[in-house]
Amino acid sequence: MPLALLALAVGAFGIGTTEFVSMGLLPQVAEAFGVSIPLAGWIITAYAIGVVVGAPTLTALTHARPRRQVLLGLMVLFTVGHAATALAPTFATLVGARFLTGLAHGAFFGASAVVARALAPAGKEGRALSLVFAGLTVANVVGVPLGTWVGQQAGWRVTYALVGLIGVGTLVAVAALVPDVRVGTGSLRTELAAFGRGQVWLTLLVTVIGFGGLFTVLSYVSPLLTEVSGLSESSVSWVLVLFGLGATAGNLLGGRLSDWSVQNTLVMGMAGLVVVYAALFALASSPVAAAAGVFAFAFVAFSMSAAIQTRGIVAAGGGASMASAAMQAAFNTGNALGALLGGAVIDAGFGYASPALVAVGLSVVGLGVLALATHADSTGRAPLDPAVAAVPAQRRRTAAKRTEDAGA
């Protein structure tokens, strides 16, 4: 694979670190500004809103620019956002800085996905995507635990400043390693036309609902492990390392699975999540089973990351850049949906294991949406690939009709 993918993976590592490290720094942020921990949680919400806003907006504004220039510009924005975060004098300024930083997230992954597929050898596009997204999963193994520890020892501002340095490193790597490839982005009208295709919206819906279960459990995994499984607080960080290892291993396997079959990878993955979440709910009182469950749902969920991204790009046709960025917005919408639903069942008194049952329901619904999308493709009502005029069944019917006409 081209070394350019390494540069993109470094950027993904920085983005993955900053997205999840805030969860471990909330107590320090709350104490620094004299606010409650729930209020400090707005730095997470602001970042997610930035992703949802920035993904389509910045992609639309930069659609005509070479992808290398776009990637460099987004990393400049990412770095500036971290400088503003580390130096924020007030809590309101900090929230604004996190929103600013989040703007670069979705557009960077969208542009990276398109570049990775363009640079990959034929038949290895899924593996190329998985290598880029490996930076995101490795961040959960190394960046997030290390960043949390640094924040606890030296202060949360130091953590964000160090992540900003990762942005600087990414700038250097992209400038040195990413070629100025042409990816055929087309006009803005072509990019936006992708959202007139039913399969694009169905893929986004699968992402929001199906992957929302991941965040339903992950958002409340700490109280699940301490209150239900009986683990000590010091042990939780090691279980979260298991989550990162599972995500990394699943992501790397998922690239090969995606090259084998996007459809089968998604079906097996969604069905597998139903089983894993149900087992986690049933066995949550066992520390060993709970830890194994955290590894398992990370492994299965991230084994679908390349496949779902590939499905979105194929469905979008010429509007791949916008659709790729929209996929990141969909992931973060699933993040917000999962956290909301998981918190609702806990507040209703169903216990800290109950989000796993909600995740079962979301995975089942996601599998149902995927089945609907597959049926629409197979009948020709909404072909997945807009470059294909008809699905095989339609071609057979058309060929038979032509034979009949010729005979007549």
C-alpha positions as CSV (number, residue, x, y, z in Angstrom):
1,M,0.0,0.0,0.0
2,P,1.3,3.6,-0.7
3,L,3.0,5.4,2.1
4,A,0.4,8.1,1.7
5,L,-2.0,6.0,3.7
6,L,0.4,6.2,6.6
7,A,0.0,10.0,6.6
8,L,-3.7,9.7,6.5
9,A,-3.6,7.2,9.4
10,V,-1.6,9.7,11.5
11,G,-4.3,12.3,11.0
12,A,-7.0,9.7,11.9
13,F,-5.0,8.9,15.1
14,G,-5.1,12.5,16.1
15,I,-8.8,12.8,15.4
16,G,-9.6,9.6,17.2
17,T,-7.6,10.7,20.2
18,T,-9.3,14.1,20.5
19,E,-12.8,12.7,20.0
20,F,-12.6,10.2,22.9
21,V,-10.1,11.7,25.3
22,S,-12.5,14.4,26.4
23,M,-14.6,11.8,28.1
24,G,-11.8,11.0,30.5
25,L,-10.9,14.7,31.1
26,L,-14.4,16.0,32.1
27,P,-13.6,16.0,35.9
28,Q,-10.5,18.2,35.3
29,V,-12.3,20.5,32.9
30,A,-15.2,20.9,35.4
31,E,-12.9,21.7,38.3
32,A,-10.9,24.2,36.2
33,F,-13.9,26.3,35.3
34,G,-16.1,25.6,38.3
35,V,-18.9,23.9,36.4
36,S,-20.6,20.6,37.0
37,I,-19.5,17.5,35.1
38,P,-22.8,17.3,33.1
39,L,-22.3,20.9,32.0
40,A,-18.6,20.1,31.2
41,G,-20.0,17.4,28.9
42,W,-20.9,20.2,26.5
43,I,-17.3,20.0,25.2
44,I,-18.2,16.6,23.8
45,T,-21.5,17.7,22.5
46,A,-20.0,20.8,20.8
47,Y,-17.4,18.6,19.1
48,A,-20.1,16.2,17.8
49,I,-22.1,19.2,16.5
50,G,-19.0,20.5,14.8
51,V,-18.6,17.1,13.0
52,V,-22.2,17.1,11.8
53,V,-22.0,20.7,10.6
54,G,-18.5,20.6,9.1
55,A,-18.7,17.3,7.2
56,P,-21.1,18.4,4.5
57,T,-20.4,22.1,4.6
58,L,-16.6,22.0,4.3
59,T,-16.8,19.2,1.7
60,A,-19.1,21.3,-0.4
61,L,-16.9,24.4,-0.1
62,T,-13.8,22.5,-1.1
63,H,-15.2,20.0,-3.6
64,A,-13.3,21.6,-6.6
65,R,-9.9,21.7,-4.8
66,P,-7.3,19.0,-5.1
67,R,-7.7,16.5,-2.2
68,R,-4.2,17.1,-1.0
69,Q,-4.8,20.8,-0.6
70,V,-8.1,20.0,1.2
71,L,-6.4,17.6,3.6
72,L,-3.7,20.2,4.4
73,G,-6.3,22.9,5.0
74,L,-8.3,20.7,7.3
75,M,-5.3,19.8,9.4
76,V,-4.5,23.5,9.8
77,L,-8.1,24.0,11.1
78,F,-7.6,21.0,13.4
79,T,-4.3,22.4,14.8
80,V,-5.7,25.9,15.3
81,G,-8.7,24.4,17.1
82,H,-6.4,22.6,19.5
83,A,-4.4,25.7,20.2
84,A,-7.6,27.6,20.9
85,T,-8.7,24.7,23.2
86,A,-5.5,24.6,25.1
87,L,-5.5,28.4,25.7
88,A,-9.3,28.8,26.3
89,P,-9.7,31.5,29.0
90,T,-13.4,30.7,29.7
91,F,-15.6,27.7,29.6
92,A,-17.7,29.3,26.8
93,T,-14.5,29.8,24.8
94,L,-13.6,26.2,25.3
95,V,-16.9,25.0,24.0
96,G,-16.5,27.2,21.0
97,A,-13.0,25.8,20.4
98,R,-14.2,22.3,20.6
99,F,-16.9,23.1,18.0
100,L,-14.2,24.6,15.7
101,T,-12.0,21.5,16.1
102,G,-14.9,19.2,15.2
103,L,-15.5,20.9,11.9
104,A,-12.4,19.3,10.4
105,H,-13.3,15.7,11.5
106,G,-15.9,14.5,9.0
107,A,-14.4,16.4,6.0
108,F,-11.0,14.9,6.7
109,F,-12.2,11.4,6.9
110,G,-14.4,12.0,3.8
111,A,-11.4,13.2,1.7
112,S,-9.2,10.5,3.1
113,A,-11.6,7.8,2.1
114,V,-11.7,9.0,-1.4
115,V,-7.9,9.4,-1.7
116,A,-7.3,6.0,-0.2
117,R,-9.6,4.3,-2.7
118,A,-7.9,6.2,-5.5
119,L,-4.4,5.1,-4.4
120,A,-5.2,1.5,-3.6
121,P,-4.4,-1.3,-6.0
122,A,-7.4,-2.8,-7.8
123,G,-9.3,-5.2,-5.5
124,K,-7.7,-3.8,-2.3
125,E,-9.7,-0.7,-1.8
126,G,-11.3,-2.1,1.4
127,R,-7.9,-2.8,2.9
128,A,-6.8,0.7,2.0
129,L,-9.7,2.2,3.9
130,S,-9.1,-0.1,6.9
131,L,-5.5,1.1,7.1
132,V,-6.6,4.7,7.2
133,F,-9.2,4.0,9.9
134,A,-6.7,2.0,11.8
135,G,-5.4,5.3,13.1
136,L,-8.8,5.9,14.7
137,T,-8.9,2.5,16.4
138,V,-5.2,2.6,17.5
139,A,-6.0,5.9,19.2
140,N,-8.3,4.0,21.5
141,V,-5.5,1.7,22.5
142,V,-2.7,4.3,22.9
143,G,-3.8,7.9,22.4
144,V,-6.9,8.0,24.7
145,P,-5.4,6.2,27.7
146,L,-2.1,8.1,27.4
147,G,-3.9,11.4,26.9
148,T,-6.1,10.8,29.9
149,W,-3.1,10.0,32.1
150,V,-1.3,13.1,30.9
151,G,-4.3,15.2,31.6
152,Q,-4.6,13.8,35.1
153,Q,-0.9,14.4,35.8
154,A,-0.1,17.6,34.0
155,G,-3.5,19.2,33.3
156,W,-6.1,18.9,30.5
157,R,-4.5,21.8,28.6
158,V,-1.3,19.8,28.1
159,T,-3.3,16.9,26.6
160,Y,-5.0,19.1,24.0
161,A,-1.7,20.9,23.2
162,L,0.0,17.5,22.5
163,V,-2.9,16.4,20.2
164,G,-2.4,19.7,18.4
165,L,1.2,18.6,17.8
166,I,-0.1,15.5,16.2
167,G,-1.9,17.8,13.8
168,V,1.4,19.5,13.0
169,G,2.9,16.1,12.3
170,T,0.1,15.2,10.0
171,L,0.6,18.4,8.1
172,V,4.2,17.4,7.5
173,A,3.3,13.8,6.6
174,V,0.6,14.8,4.1
175,A,2.8,17.4,2.5
176,A,5.6,14.9,2.1
177,L,3.8,11.6,1.3
178,V,0.3,12.3,-0.3
179,P,0.5,12.9,-4.0
180,D,-1.7,15.3,-5.8
181,V,-4.0,12.6,-7.2
182,R,-7.0,13.4,-9.3
183,V,-10.1,11.7,-7.8
184,G,-12.7,12.9,-10.2
185,T,-14.8,14.9,-7.7
186,G,-16.9,16.6,-10.4
187,S,-19.1,19.6,-9.9
188,L,-20.9,20.6,-6.8
189,R,-24.2,19.7,-8.5
190,T,-22.9,16.2,-9.1
191,E,-21.8,15.9,-5.5
192,L,-25.2,17.0,-4.2
193,A,-27.0,14.8,-6.7
194,A,-25.8,11.8,-4.7
195,F,-28.3,12.7,-2.0
196,G,-31.1,12.2,-4.5
197,R,-30.3,8.5,-4.5
198,G,-32.3,6.3,-2.1
199,Q,-29.4,4.0,-1.5
200,V,-27.3,6.8,-0.1
201,W,-30.0,7.7,2.5
202,L,-30.5,4.0,3.3
203,T,-26.8,3.5,3.9
204,L,-26.7,6.6,6.1
205,L,-29.7,5.2,8.0
206,V,-28.0,1.9,8.5
207,T,-25.0,3.8,9.9
208,V,-27.0,5.9,12.3
209,I,-29.2,3.1,13.7
210,G,-27.0,0.1,13.3
211,F,-23.9,1.7,14.7
212,G,-25.8,3.7,17.3
213,G,-25.9,0.5,19.4
214,L,-22.1,0.7,19.8
215,F,-22.4,4.1,21.4
216,T,-25.4,3.1,23.5
217,V,-23.2,0.7,25.3
218,L,-19.8,2.5,25.1
219,S,-21.2,5.7,26.6
220,Y,-22.1,3.9,29.8
221,V,-19.6,1.2,29.9
222,S,-17.7,2.5,32.9
223,P,-20.7,2.3,35.3
224,L,-21.6,-1.1,33.7
225,L,-18.2,-2.4,34.6
226,T,-18.1,-1.0,38.1
227,E,-21.7,-1.2,39.3
228,V,-22.8,-4.4,37.6
229,S,-19.6,-6.4,36.9
230,G,-17.9,-5.4,40.2
231,L,-14.7,-4.2,38.7
232,S,-12.6,-1.5,40.4
233,E,-12.3,1.9,38.8
234,S,-8.6,1.3,38.1
235,S,-9.5,-1.8,36.1
236,V,-11.9,0.1,33.8
237,S,-9.0,1.7,31.9
238,W,-7.6,-1.7,31.1
239,V,-10.9,-3.0,29.8
240,L,-11.1,0.1,27.6
241,V,-7.8,-0.9,26.2
242,L,-9.4,-4.2,25.3
243,F,-12.1,-2.1,23.5
244,G,-9.3,-0.4,21.5
245,L,-7.6,-3.7,20.7
246,G,-10.9,-5.2,19.6
247,A,-11.6,-2.2,17.4
248,T,-8.2,-2.3,15.8
249,A,-8.3,-6.0,15.1
250,G,-11.8,-5.8,13.7
251,N,-11.0,-2.9,11.5
252,L,-8.0,-4.6,9.9
253,L,-10.0,-7.8,9.3
254,G,-12.9,-5.8,8.0
255,G,-10.8,-4.4,5.2
256,R,-10.3,-7.8,3.8
257,L,-13.9,-8.8,4.4
258,S,-15.0,-5.7,2.5
259,D,-12.9,-6.6,-0.5
260,W,-14.5,-10.1,-0.3
261,S,-18.1,-9.0,0.0
262,V,-19.5,-5.7,1.3
263,Q,-23.0,-7.1,1.6
264,N,-22.0,-10.3,3.5
265,T,-19.7,-8.3,5.8
266,L,-22.6,-6.0,6.9
267,V,-25.1,-8.8,7.3
268,M,-22.8,-11.0,9.4
269,G,-21.6,-7.9,11.4
270,M,-25.1,-6.7,12.3
271,A,-26.3,-10.2,13.1
272,G,-23.2,-10.7,15.2
273,L,-23.8,-7.6,17.2
274,V,-27.3,-8.8,18.1
275,V,-25.7,-11.9,19.7
276,V,-22.9,-10.1,21.4
277,Y,-25.1,-7.4,23.0
278,A,-27.6,-10.0,24.2
279,A,-24.8,-12.0,25.7
280,L,-23.3,-8.9,27.4
281,F,-26.6,-8.1,29.0
282,A,-27.1,-11.7,30.2
283,L,-23.6,-12.1,31.5
284,A,-22.8,-8.6,32.7
285,S,-22.5,-9.6,36.3
286,S,-19.4,-11.6,35.4
287,P,-16.2,-9.5,35.2
288,V,-14.5,-11.8,32.8
289,A,-17.6,-12.1,30.5
290,A,-18.1,-8.3,30.6
291,A,-14.5,-7.6,29.6
292,A,-14.8,-10.2,26.8
293,G,-18.1,-8.6,25.7
294,V,-16.4,-5.2,25.4
295,F,-13.7,-6.6,23.2
296,A,-16.3,-8.6,21.2
297,F,-18.6,-5.7,20.4
298,A,-15.7,-3.5,19.4
299,F,-14.3,-6.2,17.2
300,V,-17.6,-6.9,15.4
301,A,-18.7,-3.3,15.0
302,F,-15.4,-2.1,13.6
303,S,-15.1,-5.1,11.2
304,M,-17.9,-3.3,9.3
305,S,-16.3,0.1,9.1
306,A,-14.7,-0.3,5.7
307,A,-17.7,-2.1,4.3
308,I,-20.2,0.6,5.3
309,Q,-17.9,3.3,4.0
310,T,-17.5,1.4,0.7
311,R,-21.3,1.0,0.4
312,G,-21.8,4.7,0.8
313,I,-19.2,5.6,-1.8
314,V,-20.6,3.1,-4.3
315,A,-24.1,4.3,-3.8
316,A,-23.0,7.9,-4.2
317,G,-21.4,7.4,-7.6
318,G,-19.9,10.7,-8.7
319,G,-20.8,12.3,-5.4
320,A,-18.4,10.2,-3.4
321,S,-16.7,13.1,-1.5
322,M,-19.9,14.5,-0.1
323,A,-21.3,11.0,0.7
324,S,-18.1,10.0,2.5
325,A,-18.2,13.1,4.7
326,A,-21.9,12.5,5.3
327,M,-21.0,9.1,6.6
328,Q,-18.9,10.7,9.4
329,A,-21.9,12.9,10.3
330,A,-24.0,9.8,10.4
331,F,-21.6,8.0,12.8
332,N,-21.7,11.0,15.1
333,T,-25.5,11.2,14.9
334,G,-25.5,7.6,15.9
335,N,-23.2,8.5,18.8
336,A,-25.7,11.1,20.0
337,L,-28.7,8.8,19.5
338,G,-27.0,5.9,21.3
339,A,-26.0,8.1,24.3
340,L,-29.5,9.5,24.5
341,L,-31.3,6.2,24.4
342,G,-28.9,4.5,26.8
343,G,-29.2,7.4,29.3
344,A,-33.0,7.3,29.0
345,V,-33.3,3.6,30.0
346,I,-30.9,4.1,32.9
347,D,-32.8,7.1,34.2
348,A,-36.0,5.0,33.9
349,G,-34.5,2.7,36.5
350,F,-33.7,-0.3,34.3
351,G,-30.0,-0.5,35.4
352,Y,-26.6,0.0,33.9
353,A,-26.8,-3.2,31.9
354,S,-30.0,-2.1,30.1
355,P,-28.2,-0.1,27.3
356,A,-27.1,-3.5,26.0
357,L,-30.7,-4.4,25.4
358,V,-31.3,-1.1,23.6
359,A,-28.3,-1.9,21.5
360,V,-29.8,-5.3,20.5
361,G,-32.9,-3.5,19.3
362,L,-30.9,-0.9,17.3
363,S,-28.9,-3.7,15.7
364,V,-32.0,-5.5,14.7
365,V,-33.5,-2.4,13.2
366,G,-30.3,-1.7,11.4
367,L,-30.3,-5.2,10.0
368,G,-33.9,-4.6,8.8
369,V,-33.0,-1.3,7.1
370,L,-30.1,-3.2,5.4
371,A,-32.5,-5.9,4.2
372,L,-34.8,-3.1,2.8
373,A,-31.9,-1.6,1.0
374,T,-30.8,-4.9,-0.4
375,H,-34.4,-5.6,-1.6
376,A,-34.6,-2.2,-3.3
377,D,-31.3,-3.0,-5.1
378,S,-32.3,-6.5,-6.2
379,T,-35.7,-5.4,-7.6
380,G,-34.1,-2.4,-9.5
381,R,-36.2,0.1,-7.7
382,A,-33.1,1.7,-6.2
383,P,-29.9,0.3,-7.7
384,L,-27.0,0.4,-5.3
385,D,-24.5,1.3,-8.0
386,P,-25.8,4.2,-10.1
387,A,-23.4,3.3,-12.9
388,V,-25.2,0.0,-13.4
389,A,-28.4,0.6,-15.4
390,A,-30.1,-2.6,-14.3
391,V,-29.5,-5.4,-11.8
392,P,-28.8,-9.0,-13.1
393,A,-32.5,-10.0,-12.9
394,Q,-33.5,-7.0,-15.0
395,R,-30.8,-7.8,-17.6
396,R,-32.2,-11.3,-17.9
397,R,-35.7,-10.0,-18.4
398,T,-34.5,-7.5,-20.9
399,A,-32.5,-10.1,-22.9
400,A,-35.6,-12.4,-22.9
401,K,-37.7,-9.6,-24.2
402,R,-35.3,-8.8,-27.0
403,T,-35.2,-12.5,-28.0
404,E,-39.0,-12.5,-28.2
405,D,-39.0,-9.3,-30.2
406,A,-36.4,-10.7,-32.6
407,G,-38.4,-13.9,-33.0
408,A,-41.5,-12.0,-33.8
